Amino acid sequence: MTETGAKKSDVALVCIDVQRDFVPPPTADGSEAEPVQRIRELVATARENDVPVIFVRELHNPSLVDLGREVDGVEGLHCIEGTTGADFVEGFGPRPDEYQIRKRRYSAFFGTDLDIVLRGYGVNTIVLTGGLTDVCVHYTAVDAHQHDYHVRVVEDAVFASSPPAHEAALAAMKYLQINAVLDSDDAGALIRARATGTQPAIAAATPV
């Protein structure tokens, strides 16, 4: 433990905008969409292995003074403070010992203390989940890359504005870092391996 009580870890799980305004609708049988289920599983795995989980939440003031250009495209108003759409999905969110990042723009790094928190934990690799693959996840991955973090985007634990946009964004992130995209099984293995001090096969091509 550090003097502040935070456990040092070189990997962190970052959950981006798992909020009611963004998550895919339930399946025909009423179950949560697969990406949301995978995110919950990875959160449980990280907690079981003492790997930090950081929850990112987009919020805008009802006055819209902080909205900027976010509705200049096809998106309508979203994540307005005090609305149910701005809430995390049921049963999801940080525990008292976990960190929540509130952001006003797409990237979780822009105008937030995410970089300070990650460096406080000693993180050099971030595992990204949530949405949207082609918007907030992509922008966060790019900024993480430019802040010299290793990025791992969990392809079945992110959700996008459309299937083509999902695939294009994954390809763009993989262009920046060859090993940037992995599935939830490999992400879980990465988290467990880091907790035990071993090296998972997924990272063999580019040690981090």
ZAMARGU-4260 file (C-alpha; in steps of 0.2 Angstrom, whole numbers, plus 5000, padded with zeros to 4 digits):
<rodrens>
0) 5000/5000/5000 | 5006/5018/4997 | 5005/5032/5010 | 4988/5037/5002 | 4981/5019/5004
5) 4980/5016/4985 | 4987/5000/4979 | 5000/5001/4966 | 4996/4993/4949 | 5003/4994/4932
10) 4986/4990/4924 | 4969/4998/4926 | 4952/4995/4920 | 4943/5010/4913 | 4924/5009/4910
15) 4918/5024/4899 | 4900/5030/4899 | 4891/5015/4904 | 4876/5026/4906 | 4858/5025/4902
20) 4859/5037/4887 | 4872/5026/4878 | 4870/5008/4882 | 4862/4996/4869 | 4845/4991/4873
25) 4841/4974/4881 | 4840/4958/4870 | 4824/4950/4865 | 4823/4940/4881 | 4826/4955/4892
30) 4845/4952/4896 | 4857/4966/4895 | 4867/4968/4879 | 4882/4957/4878 | 4895/4972/4879
35) 4887/4977/4896 | 4888/4959/4903 | 4906/4958/4898 | 4910/4975/4906 | 4902/4969/4922
40) 4912/4953/4921 | 4928/4962/4919 | 4924/4974/4934 | 4922/4959/4945 | 4938/4951/4939
45) 4948/4967/4942 | 4940/4969/4959 | 4944/4951/4963 | 4963/4954/4958 | 4965/4971/4966
50) 4967/4980/4950 | 4960/4998/4950 | 4943/5001/4941 | 4940/5019/4935 | 4923/5024/4931
55) 4921/5038/4918 | 4904/5047/4917 | 4899/5061/4904 | 4889/5075/4912 | 4883/5091/4906
60) 4875/5105/4916 | 4857/5109/4913 | 4862/5126/4907 | 4872/5118/4893 | 4886/5130/4896
65) 4898/5116/4895 | 4891/5107/4880 | 4902/5115/4867 | 4900/5107/4849 | 4894/5090/4855
70) 4877/5091/4846 | 4884/5099/4830 | 4884/5081/4823 | 4870/5068/4824 | 4869/5066/4843
75) 4855/5075/4852 | 4856/5081/4870 | 4863/5068/4882 | 4869/5065/4899 | 4862/5081/4907
80) 4864/5081/4926 | 4849/5076/4935 | 4842/5066/4921 | 4840/5047/4922 | 4850/5046/4905
85) 4865/5052/4914 | 4865/5038/4927 | 4875/5023/4926 | 4865/5007/4922 | 4857/4998/4937
90) 4870/4991/4949 | 4885/4999/4941 | 4897/5012/4947 | 4911/5015/4959 | 4913/5008/4976
95) 4919/5020/4990 | 4937/5015/4987 | 4936/5018/4968 | 4937/5033/4957 | 4925/5041/4946
100) 4930/5053/4932 | 4917/5066/4927 | 4920/5073/4909 | 4912/5086/4898 | 4920/5081/4882
105) 4923/5064/4872 | 4940/5060/4879 | 4941/5055/4897 | 4958/5064/4898 | 4952/5081/4891
110) 4950/5093/4906 | 4949/5079/4919 | 4961/5072/4932 | 4962/5055/4924 | 4981/5056/4920
115) 4984/5061/4938 | 4974/5046/4945 | 4982/5034/4933 | 5000/5039/4937 | 4995/5039/4956
120) 4991/5021/4954 | 5007/5018/4944 | 4998/5012/4928 | 5006/5011/4911 | 4993/5000/4903
125) 4974/5004/4902 | 4960/4992/4897 | 4946/5002/4889 | 4928/4996/4890 | 4911/5005/4887
130) 4905/5017/4874 | 4905/5023/4861 | 4918/5013/4852 | 4919/5026/4838 | 4918/5041/4849
135) 4923/5042/4868 | 4932/5026/4868 | 4942/5031/4852 | 4946/5048/4858 | 4951/5042/4875
140) 4962/5029/4867 | 4971/5042/4856 | 4974/5053/4871 | 4981/5038/4881 | 4992/5034/4866
145) 4998/5052/4866 | 5001/5051/4885 | 5012/5036/4882 | 5001/5023/4889 | 4999/5006/4882
150) 4981/5004/4877 | 4970/4988/4876 | 4952/4990/4870 | 4941/4975/4873 | 4931/4973/4857
155) 4917/4963/4865 | 4915/4975/4880 | 4913/4991/4870 | 4898/4997/4860 | 4896/5009/4845
160) 4885/5020/4836 | 4884/5007/4822 | 4893/4990/4817 | 4903/4998/4803 | 4908/5012/4815
165) 4913/5000/4828 | 4925/4990/4816 | 4932/5006/4809 | 4936/5013/4826 | 4944/4997/4831
170) 4955/4997/4816 | 4960/5015/4819 | 4965/5011/4837 | 4975/4995/4831 | 4984/5007/4819
175) 4991/5016/4833 | 4996/5001/4843 | 4997/4984/4835 | 4991/4975/4851 | 4977/4988/4855
180) 4962/4976/4852 | 4958/4961/4862 | 4943/4951/4868 | 4936/4950/4885 | 4944/4933/4889
185) 4961/4940/4885 | 4957/4956/4895 | 4953/4945/4910 | 4969/4935/4908 | 4979/4951/4907
190) 4971/4958/4923 | 4974/4941/4932 | 4991/4940/4926 | 4996/4958/4931 | 4989/4954/4948
195) 5000/4939/4950 | 5015/4946/4942 | 5015/4935/4927 | 5015/4940/4909 | 5000/4934/4898
200) 5002/4928/4881 | 4992/4942/4873 | 5006/4954/4877 | 5020/4944/4871 | 5022/4953/4855
205) 5024/4970/4863 | 5030/4968/4881 | 5023/4982/4892
</rodrens>
